[in-house]
Amino acid sequence: MLRKKREYILYSFYDRTGMESHLEQMAARGWMVEKMGRFFWTYHRAKPKAVHFSVIYFAPASEFDCGPGEEQQTFQDYCAEAGWTLAASWSQMLIFSSEAEAPTPIETDAAVQVEAVHRAMKKNFLISYGILLALSLFQLIRELPDFWRHPTDSLANPGFLSTLALWPLVSLLCAVEIASYFLWRRKARRIADEEGRFTPTQDHRRLRLTFELLSDACLLSLFFSVSPRIALLLVIVLVVVVALQGLLAGLRYLLRRTGWTTEVNRLVTQILSFLVALAIILGVNRGAVRLVQDEPWRETYTWQGGEYDVHPIDLPLTLEDLTGESYEHVSRDLIETRTYFLSRLNCREVVGQPQVTLSYTVTDIRRPWLRDTVIQDYLENTDLVGYISTHKLTIHRSWEPEDPTAWGADAAYRRYFGSEHAPSGDFLLLYGDRIVEFEPNRELTDAQRAVVGKKLAPHT
């Protein structure tokens, strides 16, 4: 028979009413709480019975305390005399239990109870929720302009879409938690002053559960939309973060057990948390660069200063398809992304006899109602913007229509640069719900254009 169980908690920190009711229900089913944490509560098997619980907020307490301070110990002794036993605690939250049929309440002054909740919330959660709300709103405001300026690139980027969906969820959760708490507090203070009774707290478990499910959906969407090597990086990051968080929790526990002071425990934990966060950020950046650029699994060799593949990957269209020539030294890259709205292939090939480059992007519109928006984005958002130091540099570009017959396309456009209207070798080809941005860096014959259409047009 299972002797212990852990439960993922969705209660707000100040929701003492909901927590007391839940703990009483668990005790009636034979589970007594013994340990509390930020996300999980631990229970042990016990005889099912009616137990009363009282959640008390003791502001001087801290999760870094190696044991109850003198003031807290005095308070616990007072509760024990009244028939209440400390069942578990976390941070400023103390959980007392009593098996008496009608135990004497620990707190009888409603105004004092409301103020105790507020002191604990200020010390532990309001600041962190406020910072998280500000950060999520900042990220949302920073990313939305990119979405409006270049919707196609955004709709084809699973990482961007996942974070763009996640930030409003975080903002909403923080805003609701903060607003609902202050609304409850205002009502609770009024009722405490006028009627002398404590106002039951509000339950937001459904909101928090919805947030958790939607957040998980965003992360899963990101995981299944990226390439296998990027997905591997995400898994590694998740495992490392969970492991390091476990190590930090273990360190806090060890420092408490060995008798270090609260100040030392807090300082050491904060320093190590900063170092861990820094290590994760640097490791993720280095790992991403290593996976995307260095590609350690890729077997290459050097020839005349260039790096080429021992076993080149397959591409939908290659230089050999265009020229009919066989190349000995070849380097190929393929980046594939996929979202609910668009899928995209970024292809690049370099050959070394002499060195010639072929680049093209194939974008499939998975939702037909987006077609006009995507095509308009391609045709209108053409300027290339960059910065040299703090000086903004804009290269004006435009797409001009040309005869699509040779390409076998529905429509074809050629890129022109600047006020001189200088033509380039870049083309934009439309095949139904497929858009091909083609950069051969060489002039093509009609026969070669037909090959491009044959290879890159969608096949039904």
C-alpha positions in Angstrom: 0.0 0.0 0.0 1.2 3.5 -0.8 2.5 5.1 2.3 3.3 8.6 1.0 2.0 10.8 -1.8 2.8 14.1 -3.3 0.3 16.6 -4.6 0.7 19.5 -7.1 -0.8 22.5 -5.5 -2.8 25.2 -7.3 -3.9 27.3 -4.3 -2.9 30.9 -4.1 -0.6 31.7 -1.2 -3.3 33.7 0.7 -6.2 31.3 0.1 -6.3 29.9 3.6 -10.0 29.0 3.3 -9.4 26.8 0.3 -6.3 25.1 1.8 -8.0 24.4 5.2 -11.0 22.8 3.5 -8.7 20.7 1.2 -6.5 19.5 4.1 -9.6 18.5 6.0 -10.9 16.5 3.0 -7.5 14.8 2.6 -7.4 13.8 6.3 -10.9 12.3 6.0 -9.6 10.2 3.1 -6.6 9.0 5.2 -3.9 11.4 4.1 -2.2 13.8 6.6 0.0 16.6 5.4 3.6 16.5 6.6 5.6 18.7 4.3 4.9 21.8 2.2 6.7 23.4 -0.7 6.2 26.0 -3.4 4.6 23.6 -5.8 4.1 20.2 -4.0 2.7 19.0 -0.7 3.7 15.7 0.8 1.2 13.5 2.7 1.6 10.3 4.7 -1.0 7.5 5.1 -3.0 7.8 8.3 -6.3 6.5 9.7 -9.2 8.5 8.1 -10.7 10.8 10.6 -12.1 14.3 11.1 -9.3 16.8 11.6 -9.6 20.6 11.8 -6.8 22.7 10.2 -5.8 26.3 10.7 -3.5 28.1 8.3 -1.6 30.8 10.1 0.6 33.5 8.5 3.6 34.3 10.7 5.4 37.1 9.0 8.8 36.8 10.9 9.3 33.3 9.6 11.3 32.5 6.5 12.0 29.4 4.3 15.7 30.0 5.1 15.2 29.5 8.9 17.2 26.6 10.3 14.4 26.2 12.9 11.7 28.2 14.6 12.9 31.3 16.2 12.2 32.2 19.8 9.1 34.2 18.8 7.8 31.5 16.6 8.5 28.8 19.2 6.6 30.7 21.8 3.7 31.0 19.4 3.7 27.2 18.6 3.8 26.5 22.4 0.7 28.7 22.8 -1.1 26.9 20.0 -0.1 23.5 21.5 -1.7 24.5 24.8 -4.9 25.3 22.9 -4.9 21.9 21.3 -3.3 22.7 18.0 -0.3 20.7 16.6 2.1 22.1 13.9 1.5 19.7 11.0 3.7 21.4 8.4 5.1 24.8 7.4 6.5 26.7 4.5 7.9 30.2 4.5 5.5 32.4 6.5 2.8 29.8 6.3 2.2 27.5 9.4 -0.3 24.7 9.2 -1.8 23.6 12.5 -4.1 20.6 13.1 -6.5 19.6 15.8 -8.6 16.5 16.3 -10.9 18.2 18.8 -14.6 18.4 17.8 -14.7 22.2 18.4 -11.2 23.5 18.9 -10.5 26.9 20.2 -9.7 29.2 17.3 -6.0 30.2 17.2 -6.9 33.7 15.9 -10.0 35.4 17.0 -9.5 39.0 15.8 -10.5 39.2 12.1 -8.6 42.5 11.6 -5.4 40.9 13.0 -5.9 37.9 10.7 -6.3 40.1 7.6 -3.2 42.1 8.5 -1.2 38.9 9.1 -2.1 37.7 5.6 -1.1 41.0 4.1 2.3 41.1 5.9 3.1 37.6 4.6 2.0 38.5 1.0 4.1 41.6 1.0 7.1 39.7 2.2 6.8 36.7 -0.1 4.6 37.1 -3.1 3.3 40.5 -4.1 6.8 41.8 -5.1 7.6 38.7 -7.1 4.2 38.7 -8.8 4.6 42.4 -9.6 8.1 41.9 -11.1 6.8 39.0 -13.2 3.9 41.0 -14.4 6.1 43.9 -15.4 8.6 41.6 -17.1 5.8 39.7 -19.1 4.2 43.0 -20.2 7.6 44.4 -21.2 8.3 41.2 -23.3 4.9 41.4 -24.9 5.2 45.0 -25.8 8.7 44.4 -27.2 7.7 41.4 -29.4 4.3 42.6 -30.7 5.8 45.3 -33.1 7.9 42.5 -34.7 4.8 40.5 -35.2 2.9 43.4 -36.9 5.9 44.4 -39.0 6.8 40.9 -40.3 3.8 38.6 -39.6 5.1 35.9 -42.0 8.5 35.4 -40.2 6.6 35.4 -36.9 4.0 32.9 -38.0 6.7 30.6 -39.2 8.8 30.8 -36.0 7.5 28.3 -33.4 9.7 29.7 -30.6 8.4 33.3 -31.2 4.7 32.1 -31.3 5.1 30.1 -28.2 6.6 33.0 -26.2 4.1 35.4 -27.7 1.3 33.2 -26.5 2.9 32.6 -23.1 3.5 36.2 -22.1 -0.2 37.2 -22.1 -0.9 34.1 -20.0 1.7 35.1 -17.5 0.4 38.7 -17.4 -3.2 37.6 -17.0 -2.3 35.2 -14.1 -0.3 37.8 -12.3 -2.8 40.6 -12.8 -5.7 38.4 -11.6 -3.8 37.2 -8.6 -2.8 40.7 -7.6 -6.1 42.3 -8.3 -8.2 39.6 -6.7 -6.0 39.7 -3.6 -6.4 43.5 -3.1 -10.1 43.3 -3.8 -10.4 40.5 -1.2 -8.3 42.5 1.3 -10.4 45.7 0.9 -13.6 43.7 1.4 -12.1 41.7 4.3 -10.9 44.8 6.1 -14.3 46.4 5.8 -16.2 43.3 7.1 -13.6 42.8 9.9 -14.2 46.4 11.1 -18.0 46.4 10.7 -18.9 42.8 11.6 -15.8 41.5 13.3 -15.6 38.3 11.2 -13.0 36.9 8.8 -13.9 36.9 5.1 -13.3 33.6 3.4 -10.6 33.8 0.7 -11.1 33.2 -3.0 -10.3 30.1 -4.9 -8.5 30.5 -8.3 -7.6 26.9 -8.9 -9.4 26.7 -12.2 -7.6 29.8 -13.5 -4.3 28.4 -12.4 -5.0 25.0 -13.8 -6.0 26.7 -17.1 -2.8 28.6 -17.1 -0.8 25.5 -16.4 -2.5 23.6 -19.3 -2.1 26.4 -21.8 1.5 27.0 -20.8 2.2 23.3 -21.2 0.5 23.4 -24.6 2.8 26.3 -25.7 5.9 24.4 -24.6 4.8 21.2 -26.3 4.0 23.1 -29.5 7.4 24.6 -29.4 9.0 21.1 -28.7 7.2 19.4 -31.6 7.7 22.2 -34.0 11.5 22.6 -33.9 14.1 20.3 -35.4 15.2 17.2 -33.4 18.5 18.7 -32.4 16.8 21.9 -31.0 14.2 19.7 -29.3 17.1 17.8 -27.7 18.6 21.0 -26.5 15.3 22.0 -24.9 15.0 18.6 -23.1 18.6 19.0 -21.8 17.9 22.5 -20.6 14.7 21.3 -18.8 16.5 18.4 -17.1 19.4 20.7 -16.0 17.0 23.3 -14.6 15.0 20.8 -12.7 18.2 19.1 -11.4 19.8 22.4 -10.3 16.6 23.5 -8.6 16.6 20.2 -6.7 20.3 20.8 -5.7 19.4 24.3 -4.5 16.5 23.0 -2.5 18.8 20.3 -1.0 21.4 22.9 -0.1 18.8 25.1 1.7 17.7 22.0 3.6 21.3 21.1 4.5 22.1 24.6 5.7 19.0 24.6 7.9 19.8 21.2 9.3 23.5 22.2 10.1 22.3 25.2 12.1 23.4 28.1 9.8 21.7 31.4 10.5 18.8 32.6 8.3 21.0 35.4 6.9 23.8 33.0 5.9 21.3 30.6 4.3 19.6 33.4 2.4 22.9 34.9 1.2 24.4 31.6 0.1 21.2 30.6 -1.7 20.8 33.9 -3.5 24.5 33.8 -4.7 24.2 30.2 -5.9 20.8 30.9 -7.5 22.4 33.8 -9.5 25.4 31.6 -10.5 23.1 28.8 -11.5 20.9 31.1 -13.6 24.0 32.6 -15.2 25.4 29.1 -15.9 22.1 28.0 -17.5 21.9 31.1 -19.7 25.5 30.8 -20.8 25.1 27.0 -21.3 21.9 27.4 -23.4 23.5 30.1 -25.6 26.7 28.1 -26.1 24.7 24.9 -26.7 22.4 26.6 -29.2 25.4 28.0 -31.1 27.1 24.7 -31.0 24.0 22.8 -32.3 23.0 25.3 -34.9 26.4 26.5 -36.2 29.1 24.1 -35.2 26.9 21.0 -35.6 29.1 18.5 -33.7 27.3 15.5 -35.3 28.2 16.7 -38.8 31.2 15.0 -40.4 33.1 17.6 -42.4 36.5 18.2 -44.0 38.5 21.2 -45.2 39.4 21.8 -48.8 41.1 25.0 -50.1 40.0 27.0 -47.0 36.3 25.8 -47.2 34.5 23.3 -45.0 32.5 20.6 -46.8 30.4 17.6 -45.9 31.6 14.1 -46.0 28.0 12.9 -46.4 25.9 15.9 -47.8 22.2 15.8 -46.8 19.5 15.8 -49.5 17.8 19.0 -50.5 14.7 19.5 -52.7 16.8 21.4 -55.3 20.6 21.3 -55.7 23.1 23.0 -58.0 23.6 19.6 -59.7 19.9 19.7 -60.6 20.3 23.1 -62.2 23.6 22.6 -64.0 23.7 18.9 -64.7 27.3 18.8 -63.3 28.5 16.6 -60.5 30.4 18.4 -57.7 33.0 16.7 -55.5 33.1 19.3 -52.7 29.6 20.1 -51.4 28.2 21.7 -48.2 24.5 21.7 -47.5 22.3 23.1 -44.8 18.6 22.6 -44.1 16.6 24.3 -41.4 13.0 23.2 -41.1 10.3 24.9 -38.9 6.6 24.2 -38.6 3.7 25.9 -36.9 0.0 25.7 -37.0 0.0 28.5 -39.6 3.1 28.0 -41.8 5.9 25.5 -42.5 9.2 26.6 -43.8 12.4 25.1 -45.3 15.6 27.2 -45.4 18.0 25.6 -47.8 21.6 26.5 -48.6 24.2 24.7 -50.7 27.8 25.6 -51.4 30.1 23.9 -53.9 33.8 24.4 -54.3 34.7 24.2 -58.0 34.9 27.2 -57.9 32.8 28.2 -54.9 29.2 28.8 -55.8 26.2 29.3 -53.5 22.6 28.4 -53.9 20.0 29.6 -51.3 16.2 29.4 -51.2 13.3 29.4 -48.8 10.2 27.4 -49.3 7.1 28.5 -47.2 3.9 26.6 -47.2 0.7 28.3 -46.1 -1.1 25.8 -44.0 -4.2 28.0 -43.4 -5.6 29.2 -46.7 -7.2 32.3 -45.1 -3.7 33.6 -44.4 -2.6 33.6 -48.0 -3.4 37.2 -48.9 -1.7 38.4 -45.6 1.4 36.4 -46.2 1.8 37.4 -49.9 1.2 41.1 -49.0 3.9 40.8 -46.3 6.4 39.4 -48.8 5.6 42.1 -51.4 5.5 45.1 -49.1 8.0 44.5 -46.3 11.0 44.4 -48.5 13.5 47.0 -47.1 16.6 45.6 -45.3 17.3 47.5 -42.1 20.5 47.3 -40.1 22.7 49.3 -37.7 26.3 50.4 -37.8 27.0 51.4 -34.2 23.9 53.5 -33.5 23.4 54.7 -37.0 20.4 53.1 -38.8 21.1 51.9 -42.3 18.2 51.1 -44.6 18.7 49.3 -48.0 15.6 49.9 -50.2 14.4 46.8 -52.0 11.3 46.0 -54.0 9.7 43.1 -55.9 8.7 43.7 -59.5 6.5 41.3 -61.5 7.9 39.3 -64.4 6.6 36.5 -66.7 6.0 33.4 -64.6 5.7 31.0 -67.6 9.3 29.7 -67.5 9.0 29.0 -63.8 5.7 27.2 -64.1 4.4 29.5 -61.4 1.2 31.4 -60.7 3.2 34.6 -60.3 6.9 35.6 -60.3 8.7 38.6 -59.1 12.3 39.8 -59.3 14.1 41.9 -56.7 15.4 45.4 -57.4 17.6 47.5 -55.3 17.6 51.2 -54.4 16.5 54.3 -56.3 18.5 53.2 -59.3 16.2 50.2 -59.6 19.1 47.8 -60.1 17.9 44.2 -60.8 19.3 41.4 -58.6 19.4 37.6 -59.2 16.7 37.0 -56.5 13.2 35.8 -57.3 9.9 35.4 -55.5 7.7 32.6 -56.9 4.1 31.8 -56.1 2.7 28.3 -56.5 -0.8 28.1 -55.0 -0.2 28.1 -51.2 3.5 27.8 -51.6 5.9 30.7 -51.7 9.5 30.3 -52.9 12.2 32.9 -52.3 15.0 31.9 -54.6 18.5 33.3 -54.5 20.7 31.5 -57.2 23.3 34.3 -57.4 23.6 33.6 -61.1 21.5 34.2 -64.2 19.3 31.2 -65.1 18.2 29.9 -68.4 14.5 29.1 -69.1 15.4 25.5 -68.9 16.9 26.0 -65.4 13.8 28.0 -64.4 11.7 25.1 -65.5 13.8 22.8 -63.3 13.2 25.1 -60.3 9.5 24.9 -60.9 9.5 21.1 -61.3 11.5 20.6 -58.1 10.0 23.3 -55.8 6.4 23.5 -56.9 4.0 21.5 -54.6 3.2 18.1 -55.9 -0.3 16.8 -55.5 
